[in-house]
Amino acid sequence: MIFVDGVPFSTDPSSEGRNALVALMEHSTLVSVSNSLKAIPERKFSVNEESSLERSQKSKWVYVFQREYATVDPALVDFVGTDEATTCVGLVIRNKQNGMTSVAHMDSPNIVDMGLSQMLSLVVDQNLDACLEVHLVGGFEDVSPNYANSRTRSKSGAKLEGYSYPLCAKIVESMCIRQEKFHVRTFFVLGHNTRRDSEGNAYPIFNGLAVETSTGSVIPSCFDRTSRCPDEIVRRIRVTSSYEDHSWNGKLLETYDTQTDQFRIAPCHWTFRQKRFALTRRNFPDSEILLTCSTSPFAEGPDFVDNLRRQDQFLIKHPYWRETFPMNQPRVFKRAGDGGWKKC
């Protein structure tokens, strides 16, 4: 069940979340929050900008890649966040009573239902009456705004709805029909998160967020390569290979252990076909990689192609998943004394 301003948000369950989505986009409180969010400077997370002493004393964060989630304890972690979202959505669920905070980088309607259950497993603690603060940041108008704001759709129009809109609608629909009490605080998606250049091309205003776990404050954020850790390349490869690994059907990727404050990168199986794709892409120009590998090629960050080429290099060198996950066991990392991560 969804609440806004402490009031239950009534919806038509037959609308598949679309009517509720439009109503949330137009809600005066959420519109005001979105306008205020635009004025907040984007925080940049970088290991290079802090000394080893500063990192070890106060800056403990957990970073979430696409299709991953992490639930963190505010007693152990200061910030949890994600970025690189274009048509994806960063979803935050925080238990107001105990501060337990879960962040997911949702990339498909197909993982929303089970993904919400994964996120909530350590947040609600079997208490359906818990006040759950919810924030959504991400997605943009990758289709015509007239279509996205329409309360009806035709079969032909369904092909034109892009990626952001169906994902947002599915998240709203799933929250509407669940028994938990979701208090939506931020709804910075679609039109609220869209800017346009002089030629009318659409781009996201913000691609990421971080949550300050002690207060629940949501901050527009970006992370550089030094702060998207640990095990960056393997975790990126899991995103694409998970679609071939049926054990991850409908699920978010398991990544972080809440109780121990360790990263436990769950194994993901990829086939030799991934190496063939990598060898083929090696000869592609940057423009072709963008067009063939992104849902929003004109809105990607400047390091999108370089990140993909680094993944390809790893797959060419390590084409068999068992080399990366011996005995089908997770890759475990614990915090080092300098605030970084050390492989166990």
C-alpha distance (Angstrom), angle and dihedral (degrees) to the residues before:
residue distance angle dihedral
M1 . . .
I2 3.80 . .
F3 3.79 125.4 .
V4 3.81 129.4 -171.4
D5 3.81 119.8 -172.3
G6 3.81 87.3 -3.8
V7 3.81 91.5 -61.5
P8 3.84 122.3 117.2
F9 3.77 110.3 -107.8
S10 3.81 108.1 -133.3
T11 3.80 117.4 -146.9
D12 3.75 140.6 173.6
P13 3.83 105.6 -110.9
S14 3.80 90.5 -155.3
S15 3.82 91.8 63.9
E16 3.82 93.4 73.9
G17 3.78 90.6 -128.0
R18 3.79 94.9 -61.1
N19 3.79 98.6 109.8
A20 3.79 90.3 44.4
L21 3.79 89.8 49.4
V22 3.80 92.3 54.8
A23 3.81 91.4 45.5
L24 3.80 91.9 51.5
M25 3.80 90.2 48.8
E26 3.81 88.8 54.7
H27 3.83 98.7 41.4
S28 3.80 107.9 122.8
T29 3.81 95.4 -136.8
L30 3.80 93.7 50.0
V31 3.81 91.6 44.4
S32 3.81 88.7 54.0
V33 3.81 91.3 49.2
S34 3.81 90.2 50.1
N35 3.80 91.8 51.2
S36 3.81 90.4 49.8
L37 3.81 91.9 48.5
K38 3.81 90.9 57.5
A39 3.80 88.9 61.7
I40 3.82 94.1 54.8
P41 3.83 113.6 98.8
E42 3.78 113.6 -118.4
R43 3.80 111.9 -107.7
K44 3.80 116.0 -132.7
F45 3.79 117.2 -147.4
S46 3.79 114.7 -155.9
V47 3.78 132.3 154.9
N48 3.81 89.6 -152.2
E49 3.79 92.1 62.6
E50 3.79 94.1 60.9
S51 3.76 132.3 61.8
S52 3.81 120.8 -121.0
L53 3.80 89.5 -106.4
E54 3.82 92.7 52.7
R55 3.81 92.1 47.7
S56 3.79 93.0 50.3
Q57 3.80 94.4 46.3
K58 3.78 108.3 42.9
S59 3.81 119.0 -6.5
K60 3.76 108.8 79.8
W61 3.78 113.0 152.9
V62 3.78 139.1 161.2
Y63 3.79 119.2 -141.9
V64 3.81 122.7 -151.4
F65 3.81 123.1 -155.7
Q66 3.80 126.6 -155.3
R67 3.82 113.3 -57.5
E68 3.79 90.9 9.2
Y69 3.80 129.7 111.4
A70 3.77 135.3 -167.6
T71 3.80 131.7 -167.8
V72 3.79 112.1 -156.0
D73 3.79 136.5 -167.3
P74 3.84 112.5 -131.0
A75 3.81 88.7 -140.8
L76 3.82 89.2 65.1
V77 3.82 106.5 28.0
D78 3.82 131.3 46.6
F79 3.82 99.5 -166.8
V80 3.78 137.5 14.5
G81 3.77 121.5 -172.3
T82 3.77 153.3 138.7
D83 3.80 139.3 -149.4
E84 3.83 141.7 174.5
A85 3.81 88.9 82.8
T86 3.79 116.4 148.1
T87 3.81 107.9 148.0
C88 3.83 89.4 2.8
V89 3.81 124.2 89.6
G90 3.79 129.6 -132.5
L91 3.81 107.2 -140.3
V92 3.81 123.0 -164.4
I93 3.82 124.8 -168.5
R94 3.81 116.4 -179.7
N95 3.78 129.3 178.9
K96 3.79 104.0 -133.9
Q97 3.80 92.7 -156.4
N98 3.81 100.1 55.6
G99 3.81 102.9 13.9
M100 3.81 95.2 -123.1
T101 3.79 104.6 157.2
S102 3.80 130.5 -163.5
V103 3.79 124.2 -168.7
A104 3.80 125.2 -172.3
H105 3.78 132.7 -177.4
M106 3.80 100.0 -142.1
D107 3.80 114.3 -160.1
S108 3.82 105.2 166.3
P109 3.82 139.8 28.1
N110 3.81 87.3 -127.0
I111 3.81 93.7 71.9
V112 3.81 99.1 42.3
D113 3.82 101.4 90.5
M114 3.79 97.3 47.6
G115 3.79 91.2 33.0
L116 3.80 91.5 59.7
S117 3.80 90.1 51.4
Q118 3.80 90.0 51.3
M119 3.80 91.7 50.1
L120 3.79 93.7 46.9
S121 3.81 96.5 46.9
L122 3.82 92.9 89.1
V123 3.79 99.0 22.9
V124 3.80 104.1 60.7
D125 3.83 97.3 35.7
Q126 3.84 89.4 -151.0
N127 3.81 90.4 -57.8
L128 3.80 106.9 126.4
D129 3.81 91.0 -177.4
A130 3.81 93.5 61.2
C131 3.81 115.1 124.8
L132 3.80 104.2 -115.4
E133 3.80 115.4 -164.7
V134 3.80 111.4 -150.5
H135 3.79 130.0 -162.4
L136 3.81 127.5 -179.6
V137 3.80 120.7 -167.6
G138 3.80 122.7 168.4
G139 3.75 144.0 45.9
F140 3.79 120.0 87.9
E141 3.78 140.3 -158.6
D142 3.78 98.2 -67.0
V143 3.82 85.6 157.7
S144 3.78 134.2 43.9
P145 3.82 110.6 -59.5
N146 3.80 87.9 -136.0
Y147 3.78 89.3 62.0
A148 3.80 94.9 44.0
N149 3.81 91.5 52.3
S150 3.78 94.6 45.3
R151 3.79 116.5 111.5
T152 3.79 91.7 -153.0
R153 3.77 132.9 48.5
S154 3.78 136.2 -169.4
K155 3.77 128.2 -142.3
S156 3.79 90.3 -105.3
G157 3.80 90.1 48.6
A158 3.78 91.3 54.8
K159 3.80 88.6 73.0
L160 3.79 90.2 56.6
E161 3.79 100.0 51.8
G162 3.80 95.1 96.7
Y163 3.80 123.5 -153.3
S164 3.82 107.1 -70.1
Y165 3.80 97.9 56.1
P166 3.86 99.4 53.6
L167 3.81 90.2 45.3
C168 3.80 93.6 51.7
A169 3.82 91.2 45.2
K170 3.80 91.3 51.5
I171 3.81 93.1 50.0
V172 3.81 90.5 51.0
E173 3.81 92.7 45.7
S174 3.81 92.3 50.6
M175 3.79 93.2 49.5
C176 3.82 90.8 48.1
I177 3.79 94.4 56.6
R178 3.81 98.9 40.7
Q179 3.81 120.7 93.5
E180 3.81 96.3 -129.4
K181 3.81 118.4 99.2
F182 3.81 109.6 -113.3
H183 3.80 113.0 -168.5
V184 3.81 104.7 -162.8
R185 3.82 109.7 -145.5
T186 3.81 101.5 163.3
F187 3.81 128.3 28.8
F188 3.79 102.9 172.9
V189 3.81 99.3 157.6
L190 3.82 140.9 117.7
G191 3.82 110.8 -4.9
H192 3.80 94.0 10.5
N193 3.81 89.5 56.7
T194 3.80 97.6 44.9
R195 3.79 131.4 102.8
R196 3.79 126.2 175.7
D197 3.76 132.5 -148.5
S198 3.81 125.8 -136.3
E199 3.81 90.4 -82.5
G200 3.80 93.8 51.8
N201 3.81 96.7 -106.3
A202 3.81 112.8 151.2
Y203 3.82 126.0 -128.1
P204 3.80 134.5 169.6
I205 3.80 115.4 -98.9
F206 3.80 91.2 -148.1
N207 3.81 127.5 21.2
G208 3.77 98.5 -173.1
L209 3.77 150.7 20.4
A210 3.77 142.2 -157.1
V211 3.79 128.7 -155.9
E212 3.79 121.5 -144.0
T213 3.77 97.8 -139.2
S214 3.81 97.4 -154.5
T215 3.81 94.1 56.7
G216 3.81 104.9 18.9
S217 3.81 90.7 -124.8
V218 3.80 115.0 156.5
I219 3.80 116.7 -141.9
P220 3.82 127.3 -171.6
S221 3.80 102.2 -116.5
C222 3.76 147.0 173.9
F223 3.79 129.9 -162.4
D224 3.78 129.4 -152.9
R225 3.80 127.2 -144.3
T226 3.81 92.6 -87.9
S227 3.79 92.2 57.4
R228 3.83 98.5 42.6
C229 3.75 93.0 82.8
P230 2.93 162.9 -168.4
D231 3.81 113.4 26.6
E232 3.80 94.4 -3.3
I233 3.81 100.6 172.8
V234 3.81 96.6 45.1
R235 3.79 90.9 48.7
R236 3.81 91.1 50.1
I237 3.80 90.6 50.8
R238 3.81 90.2 51.6
V239 3.81 89.5 62.0
T240 3.79 94.7 63.5
S241 3.80 97.9 30.8
S242 3.82 92.2 51.5
Y243 3.80 88.8 73.4
E244 3.82 88.3 63.7
D245 3.81 93.9 42.9
H246 3.80 106.8 80.7
S247 3.80 92.2 -163.4
W248 3.82 86.8 75.4
N249 3.80 97.0 48.9
G250 3.79 109.3 141.3
K251 3.81 93.2 -3.2
L252 3.76 138.3 112.5
L253 3.80 113.1 -123.0
E254 3.81 115.1 -96.0
T255 3.79 108.4 -124.8
Y256 3.80 116.5 144.2
D257 3.81 135.4 46.1
T258 3.79 110.1 -139.2
Q259 3.81 98.9 -162.1
T260 3.81 97.7 49.5
D261 3.83 99.0 32.4
Q262 3.79 88.9 -127.9
F263 3.77 131.7 132.4
R264 3.78 110.2 -120.8
I265 3.81 104.8 -175.7
A266 3.78 102.2 -156.5
P267 3.81 115.3 -138.2
C268 3.77 120.5 -97.0
H269 3.79 123.3 -169.6
W270 3.77 121.7 -134.1
T271 3.78 129.4 -177.9
F272 3.78 132.0 -131.4
R273 3.80 86.2 -101.1
Q274 3.81 87.8 77.8
K275 3.80 89.2 62.7
R276 3.82 90.8 50.0
F277 3.80 89.9 52.6
A278 3.79 89.9 48.4
L279 3.80 92.3 50.9
T280 3.80 90.7 48.9
R281 3.80 94.2 48.5
R282 3.78 91.2 49.9
N283 3.79 88.9 80.4
F284 3.81 96.2 43.3
P285 3.80 119.6 108.2
D286 3.80 115.8 -121.0
S287 3.79 92.0 -104.1
E288 3.81 92.9 57.3
I289 3.79 92.4 48.3
L290 3.80 89.5 53.2
L291 3.79 93.2 49.2
T292 3.80 96.0 45.8
C293 3.82 101.6 37.0
S294 3.80 105.5 38.8
T295 3.81 133.6 69.8
S296 3.83 87.9 -150.2
P297 3.83 108.1 27.5
F298 3.80 95.5 173.9
A299 3.80 94.4 50.1
E300 3.80 100.9 49.6
G301 3.78 123.2 116.8
P302 3.82 121.4 -101.5
D303 3.82 93.2 -102.3
F304 3.82 97.1 51.7
V305 3.81 95.5 102.7
D306 3.80 94.0 41.4
N307 3.81 90.5 51.9
L308 3.80 90.7 51.7
R309 3.81 92.3 48.3
R310 3.81 90.3 52.0
Q311 3.81 89.2 51.9
D312 3.79 89.8 50.7
Q313 3.80 91.4 51.5
F314 3.80 89.9 53.1
L315 3.82 92.8 48.7
I316 3.80 92.3 48.8
K317 3.80 89.5 51.9
H318 3.83 95.4 39.7
P319 3.82 107.7 29.7
Y320 3.82 94.5 158.6
W321 3.79 117.0 73.2
R322 3.80 92.3 -149.3
E323 3.81 89.0 69.2
T324 3.79 88.6 61.4
F325 3.81 97.2 37.6
P326 3.84 106.2 32.8
M327 3.80 112.9 -161.0
N328 3.82 88.0 3.4
Q329 3.81 90.5 -77.8
P330 3.83 127.5 145.7
R331 3.79 122.7 -103.0
V332 3.81 106.3 -114.9
F333 3.80 126.6 -153.9
K334 3.81 129.1 -180.0
R335 3.77 130.0 -167.7
A336 3.80 115.1 -88.2
G337 3.79 124.9 -141.4
D338 3.81 92.3 -99.9
G339 3.83 92.9 55.6
G340 3.80 94.3 -99.1
W341 3.82 127.9 106.2
K342 3.79 131.7 -91.9
K343 3.80 125.3 -161.4
C344 3.78 113.1 -120.4
